[in-house]
Each structure stands twice: as structure tokens, then as C-alpha cells.
Amino acid sequence: SGVLDSAFVMQGLGGNPITVGGNDELRARVLPQVVSGELVCAFALTEREAGSDVGAMQTRAREQADGTVVLDGEKCFISNAPCADSFVVFAREAEPGEGGKPRFGAFWVPGGAAGLTVSPIQVIAPHPIGTVTLKGVLVPPEHRLGKPGDGLKLAFGNLDVFRVSVGAAALGFADRALRETVTHLNRRVQFGKPLATQQGLRFAVADVATDHLAAQLLVYRAAIARDAGNATPADSAVAKLFATESAQRTIDRAVQSLGGLGVTVGQATERLYREIRALRIYEGTSEIQKLVIARALFDG
């Protein structure tokens, strides 16, 4: 469900950068409240003109003489933003130098910071998402995450971890859809027989059931590799890509099997149909996952 997605996937996505890049004092102060749920976390990376092209972000971080950083810019489609008490914000620190690439930083910002405002965005499923505007937000040196220039390294490393959890969420959606399909086809009688006796329908359900099992194995494989410390970005990309795409197919099959009932408001299939769509977009679109996989194959 969207609630569990926010509680586990998004809470982890917004909390893990503090674990990885925060200093001891910040971790000790913030993380216990993240674990208990007292603090709701947001991962503020995406911008309206910098979605898949993260390097195009225009939110600026200007460092002052005393080490304080001033943040100015706007983040868009940020999960948990309307209810967040804790923001991890990524910003451009320096323009391209001799290496030809700009430098990005990561910063922790409390929800009540002066100059930070949030506007909710309504989407097709009940998901807390919004635009985060930063106007002269002051960040003390101790709230920097990682070293100067570590921003994208921290962001991409975090996404590698939590793409697996998006795949796991998709498994839950698909499992419910598959059970709804089987239950309905066994119960629904047409032309004097349960729909489950129709070979065409049985084959269609067998196809998505096979996809679902394959998706489970890919997600578990990526999770095991992460726990063992030998995961690659491609492991997470394959898991997220296949699990979310196959879940979409499984849910679509459920809706088709239930007919008009499948799109009736209040039915599980109708809710799943709306909620699954976003999983193929956030934490890297399906196309971005293919880029990651292809890079591993062709570029080593």
C-alpha cells in the first residue's frame, strides 16, 4: 500500500544518507527518531528540469566564510515532502572546472528551517508528494553529509540500495493482484462454468504467475548480494526493472479478468492499478534501469 511504501521505502531513502554521510552527532540525534517514526524523512533530489538528468539540477549551495551553506532552489515530486520533518537536499556547489563537471553536495535540513516551504502535489494514488522550495536556507557545517562534492556519489549509492525495496514493494502488489485474479476466476461462473476452466484465461494467469516468481528471485538475489557486500548497481536495476514492469502486467491481467468490477472504485484491483504506476517512475524510471544494465554490459 501507499502507506507502507512511505513508511519503509521512503523513510529509508531519506534516512540512509544520514547513516552513510552524517557525522556522529547528527546520526545520534536524528536516526533514533527516524527509526521510531518520530521524524518523517524526505529525499530531495529531483527537480522539474532535472529528473533522470540529475546533473542538470539548479538548486544552489553557496558556502560562506564560516562554513555555513546557503541553499536556494526548488525540488519537485519529492516523496513524503508534505509530512516530512527531515530533508536530505542535494545541490550544485560549484560549476565545471578543469574536469568539465559541476560539483554537487548533500545536506541535512530540518523541516522547520527558515526559508523552506512545501506545496503538496496531487497524484493518481494516495501518496504524500510535493514541491520543496528553498529560499536562503542556512545549513551549518555539521549538517553537511559527506565531503564537498560527494553529493551525487551519495545519491546514487542510496538509490542502488533502495531500488531493491521498490522491487520488493512491487512484489507485494503483484502477489495481491494474482490472488484476486485466481479467487475471482474460481468463483465467477459464465456460460455455465467457472471462468477458471477456460484454457485461455488459465494460460494468461500462468504467464503472469511465472513473471511474478521470476521477479521474486531477482529481488531476493539483489537483496542477498547487498547483505553480502558484493552488490552492483546492475543487480538493483535488474530487480527494480523486472519486478515493477511484471507487477504492472500482473495487475493489468487482474483488472482484465475481473472486467467492470476490476475498475470499480473500492476494489483492490482498482487501487493496485493506480498505485503500481508510480513504482516504474520513482527512484529511476524503467528506462534509467536499462541504461544502468547496459552500462554494466558494455562499459564494464
Secondary structure as UniProt FT lines:
FT   HELIX           2..4
FT   HELIX           5..10
FT   HELIX           11..21
FT   HELIX           24..36
FT   STRAND          41..44
FT   TURN            48..49
FT   HELIX           54..56
FT   STRAND          60..63
FT   TURN            65..66
FT   STRAND          69..79
FT   HELIX           81..83
FT   STRAND          86..94
FT   TURN            98..99
FT   STRAND          103..110
FT   TURN            111..112
FT   TURN            114..115
FT   STRAND          116..120
FT   STRAND          129..139
FT   HELIX           141..143
FT   STRAND          144..145
FT   TURN            148..149
FT   HELIX           151..187
FT   STRAND          189..190
FT   TURN            191..192
FT   STRAND          193..194
FT   HELIX           195..197
FT   HELIX           199..228
FT   HELIX           233..258
FT   HELIX           259..263
FT   TURN            265..266
FT   HELIX           268..276
FT   HELIX           277..280
FT   TURN            281..283
FT   HELIX           286..298
//
